[in-house]
Amino acid sequence: MRSRAAEVEIVIRKGKPAAVIVDIDRYREMLEKLEDLEDLKSLKAMRAKPIKFRKLDDFLRECSPDA
């Protein structure tokens, strides 16, 4: 089995790292983890706010296209 480090290639331009090439599966894993972290951040922000309840009729009236 290959190690994760073997799946990464660094592109150097003018003596400095300019880009990274990773295996597509590893890239997808990274994107999924990033999305999960963003979701958790949003959830934490939502939980910090007080919960407000309203009547269903009021909600439907606000959301109707005729409003």
Residue pairs with C-beta under 8 A, 6 or more apart in sequence:
4 26
7 22
7 23
7 26
8 20
8 21
8 22
8 26
9 20
9 21
9 22
10 17
10 19
10 20
10 21
11 17
11 18
11 19
11 20
11 21
12 18
22 30
61 67
